[in-house]
Amino acid sequence: MTYEHGADARRLPAWLRRPLAHGGEYRTVEGLLGELHLATVCQEAKCPNRGECFASGTATFLVAGDACTRGCRFCAVETRTPLPLDPDEPARVAEAVARLGLRHAVVTMVTRDDLPDGAAGHVVATIAAIRSAAPGVAVEVLVSDFGGSAEAVDLVVDARPEVLNHNLETVPRLYPEVRPGADYARSLAVLERAKEHAPRMPTKSGLMLGLGETRDEVLAVMGDLRDVDCDLLTLGQYLRPSAAHLPVAAFIEPAEFALLAREGRKMGFSGVASAPLVRSSYHAAKLAAD
């Protein structure tokens, strides 16, 4: 089966339409992020689940700035020369985690190829700050490939986050178009190195579907992830952030996501979240507990 429909859809199918959520804790979360001058991947990456997550009193923090040194063609995070790291940012993230009363905090990062350690030390400082301000909170980190630095991966792993995530994002054939500057084998090696360095620490990865991949290619990537003992898997529909980004090649039906979830569990993933609106950090605590 091929997913490649060859045309950018102009209308979202019914299963991708959802009402905007602004109730609950939405304004509280939005106000706190503004007060503490924090970026979130929810806002910077234009996540379709932002309303739901903010309304439920949670957010996924984006550290090491709000600008990326790479130009992935699927991503809404701005690409430009980043500012120097803000040494106060880890403490502000930790304050937000404590004030929101989170039990599972997800911290992601921009890619910082301009820094010798790729901002690994900054991620470690953020983990430490959260643990100091909010003892007992589980910390999940979604990291870059650190330019292939095993030492940077080790540095983050040694901080013992409860989950380490690095997304492969798409199938190897599409890397030159989707992730210029990234490398499939290098990304897979991040997960392999993390598991070798801390065998009991859960690792996690995710793919976007609808970029022109085939089912066989997706299953092959899932097999590669299991070969490096990756524990948790997320699969979601790619949605075009703007006309400047890659077009959607196909909208994948919910039944196909359900099939891939079944296949993932057969392969041995301990947790699989596979549905059109799934994103890396969506219901992260539940997936980690599966």
JOBEL-V678941 format. One record per residue. N is the residue number from 1. RES is the residue in one letter. PHI is phi in whole degrees, -180 to 180 (999 if undefined). PSI is psi in whole degrees, -180 to 180 (999 if undefined). NEAR is the number of other C-alpha atoms within 10 Angstrom. Layout:
N,RES,PHI,PSI,NEAR / N,RES,PHI,PSI,NEAR
//
This chain:
1,M,999,134,7 / 2,T,-106,145,11 / 3,Y,-95,-2,17 / 4,E,-84,99,16 / 5,H,-91,-15,14 / 6,G,76,12,12 / 7,A,-145,140,10 / 8,D,-78,123,13 / 9,A,-74,139,14 / 10,R,-94,-22,8 / 11,R,-122,136,8 / 12,L,-71,138,10 / 13,P,-67,164,11 / 14,A,-57,-36,7 / 15,W,-73,-8,13 / 16,L,-105,-2,16 / 17,R,-90,134,11 / 18,R,-149,148,11 / 19,P,-69,149,7 / 20,L,-73,133,11 / 21,A,-102,125,15 / 22,H,-133,7,15 / 23,G,-89,-159,13 / 24,G,56,-127,15 / 25,E,-96,14,18 / 26,Y,-53,-54,19 / 27,R,-66,-33,14 / 28,T,-63,-47,16 / 29,V,-65,-47,21 / 30,E,-60,-43,17 / 31,G,-67,-40,12 / 32,L,-65,-42,15 / 33,L,-62,-40,18 / 34,G,-68,-42,11 / 35,E,-61,-41,11 / 36,L,-92,3,14 / 37,H,54,53,11 / 38,L,-111,144,19 / 39,A,-96,150,21 / 40,T,-128,150,21 / 41,V,-68,-25,22 / 42,C,-56,-45,19 / 43,Q,-85,-49,19 / 44,E,-66,-36,15 / 45,A,-96,6,16 / 46,K,55,49,17 / 47,C,-66,134,19 / 48,P,-70,-14,19 / 49,N,-97,7,19 / 50,R,-56,-46,23 / 51,G,-60,-46,21 / 52,E,-62,-46,21 / 53,C,-67,-46,23 / 54,F,-61,-42,22 / 55,A,-65,-27,20 / 56,S,-91,4,16 / 57,G,86,28,18 / 58,T,-139,166,25 / 59,A,-160,160,29 / 60,T,-107,116,25 / 61,F,-79,140,22 / 62,L,-112,118,23 / 63,V,-115,171,25 / 64,A,74,24,26 / 65,G,104,-177,19 / 66,D,-120,16,20 / 67,A,-129,141,19 / 68,C,-108,149,21 / 69,T,-86,-5,16 / 70,R,-112,167,20 / 71,G,-124,57,18 / 72,C,-59,136,21 / 73,R,-84,2,17 / 74,F,-105,-12,23 / 75,C,-102,136,22 / 76,A,-86,-10,19 / 77,V,-64,135,19 / 78,E,-66,140,17 / 79,T,-104,118,16 / 80,R,-168,175,12 / 81,T,-67,119,12 / 82,P,-73,160,18 / 83,L,-76,163,10 / 84,P,-58,154,10 / 85,L,-59,143,14 / 86,D,-93,111,11 / 87,P,-66,-17,12 / 88,D,-89,-10,10 / 89,E,-60,-45,22 / 90,P,-56,-41,22 / 91,A,-66,-37,19 / 92,R,-70,-39,19 / 93,V,-61,-46,26 / 94,A,-62,-40,21 / 95,E,-62,-42,19 / 96,A,-64,-42,25 / 97,V,-59,-45,24 / 98,A,-67,-44,19 / 99,R,-70,-30,13 / 100,L,-82,-12,16 / 101,G,68,32,14 / 102,L,-68,148,18 / 103,R,-107,-19,16 / 104,H,-139,109,19 / 105,A,-102,131,26 / 106,V,-109,126,26 / 107,V,-122,121,23 / 108,T,-115,180,22 / 109,M,-149,157,26 / 110,V,-82,159,24 / 111,T,-78,131,25 / 112,R,-124,76,24 / 113,D,-69,-10,17 / 114,D,-81,-10,14 / 115,L,-108,143,13 / 116,P,-57,-37,12 / 117,D,-102,9,18 / 118,G,66,17,24 / 119,A,77,19,24 / 120,A,-60,-42,25 / 121,G,-62,-34,14 / 122,H,-68,-39,20 / 123,V,-64,-44,23 / 124,V,-60,-43,19 / 125,A,-63,-35,19 / 126,T,-69,-42,26 / 127,I,-59,-47,25 / 128,A,-62,-41,20 / 129,A,-65,-41,20 / 130,I,-64,-44,24 / 131,R,-65,-31,17 / 132,S,-74,-42,15 / 133,A,-82,-27,17 / 134,A,-140,72,19 / 135,P,-57,140,12 / 136,G,93,-11,12 / 137,V,-74,132,18 / 138,A,-76,135,19 / 139,V,-116,123,22 / 140,E,-111,131,26 / 141,V,-117,138,27 / 142,L,-111,108,24 / 143,V,-108,163,22 / 144,S,-78,-175,23 / 145,D,-87,0,25 / 146,F,52,31,22 / 147,G,63,19,21 / 148,G,87,11,17 / 149,S,-79,112,17 / 150,A,-66,-33,16 / 151,E,-64,-39,13 / 152,A,-67,-41,20 / 153,V,-60,-46,24 / 154,D,-60,-39,18 / 155,L,-60,-45,16 / 156,V,-70,-43,22 / 157,V,-61,-38,22 / 158,D,-66,-18,13 / 159,A,-78,-6,15 / 160,R,55,58,17 / 161,P,-64,154,19 / 162,E,-69,-29,18 / 163,V,-143,137,21 / 164,L,-114,122,26 / 165,N,-116,137,28 / 166,H,-143,120,21 / 167,N,-85,133,21 / 168,L,-77,-26,26 / 169,E,74,-47,23 / 170,T,-154,-177,23 / 171,V,-83,157,22 / 172,P,-56,-40,18 / 173,R,-58,-30,12 / 174,L,-95,-1,15 / 175,Y,-57,-46,17 / 176,P,-59,-33,14 / 177,E,-86,-40,13 / 178,V,-90,-41,21 / 179,R,-127,59,20 / 180,P,-59,134,13 / 181,G,97,-16,13 / 182,A,-102,171,19 / 183,D,-145,128,17 / 184,Y,-59,-49,18 / 185,A,-63,-37,12 / 186,R,-66,-42,16 / 187,S,-66,-42,20 / 188,L,-63,-36,21 / 189,A,-66,-29,19 / 190,V,-60,-48,29 / 191,L,-67,-38,26 / 192,E,-65,-45,19 / 193,R,-64,-42,18 / 194,A,-61,-44,26 / 195,K,-70,-37,20 / 196,E,-65,-38,14 / 197,H,-78,-31,15 / 198,A,-143,81,14 / 199,P,-57,-28,12 / 200,R,-91,-6,10 / 201,M,-82,123,18 / 202,P,-63,136,21 / 203,T,-112,157,28 / 204,K,-146,147,28 / 205,S,-151,167,23 / 206,G,-150,160,25 / 207,L,-130,147,23 / 208,M,-97,136,23 / 209,L,-109,156,27 / 210,G,101,17,23 / 211,L,-101,1,27 / 212,G,115,8,19 / 213,E,-76,165,21 / 214,T,-108,164,16 / 215,R,-61,-42,15 / 216,D,-60,-38,11 / 217,E,-66,-40,15 / 218,V,-64,-44,19 / 219,L,-64,-35,16 / 220,A,-66,-41,14 / 221,V,-65,-42,19 / 222,M,-59,-39,22 / 223,G,-65,-40,16 / 224,D,-62,-39,14 / 225,L,-65,-40,25 / 226,R,-68,-31,18 / 227,D,-64,-25,12 / 228,V,-102,18,18 / 229,D,63,35,19 / 230,C,-69,135,26 / 231,D,-93,-39,21 / 232,L,-122,142,26 / 233,L,-135,135,26 / 234,T,-121,138,25 / 235,L,-132,127,25 / 236,G,-144,168,22 / 237,Q,-80,131,24 / 238,Y,-70,132,26 / 239,L,-123,130,26 / 240,R,-70,119,19 / 241,P,-68,-31,18 / 242,S,-162,172,12 / 243,A,-66,-15,7 / 244,A,-84,-10,10 / 245,H,-99,171,15 / 246,L,-57,140,19 / 247,P,-72,157,22 / 248,V,-76,125,22 / 249,A,-82,-32,20 / 250,A,-162,147,22 / 251,F,-96,119,22 / 252,I,-86,130,20 / 253,E,-73,151,16 / 254,P,-54,-35,17 / 255,A,-63,-34,11 / 256,E,-70,-40,14 / 257,F,-61,-40,19 / 258,A,-65,-39,17 / 259,L,-62,-45,11 / 260,L,-66,-34,21 / 261,A,-63,-44,21 / 262,R,-62,-43,13 / 263,E,-64,-39,15 / 264,G,-63,-42,23 / 265,R,-67,-36,14 / 266,K,-63,-36,10 / 267,M,-70,-21,15 / 268,G,114,6,15 / 269,F,-61,136,19 / 270,S,-76,-22,17 / 271,G,-149,135,19 / 272,V,-134,126,24 / 273,A,-114,112,25 / 274,S,-138,106,24 / 275,A,-166,160,23 / 276,P,-53,-41,24 / 277,L,-97,9,20 / 278,V,-67,137,21 / 279,R,-130,170,22 / 280,S,-52,-42,24 / 281,S,-103,4,24 / 282,Y,-68,122,20 / 283,H,52,42,14 / 284,A,-61,-39,18 / 285,A,-63,-41,17 / 286,K,-65,-43,11 / 287,L,-64,-41,17 / 288,A,-65,-28,20 / 289,A,-86,-12,8 / 290,D,-63,999,9
//
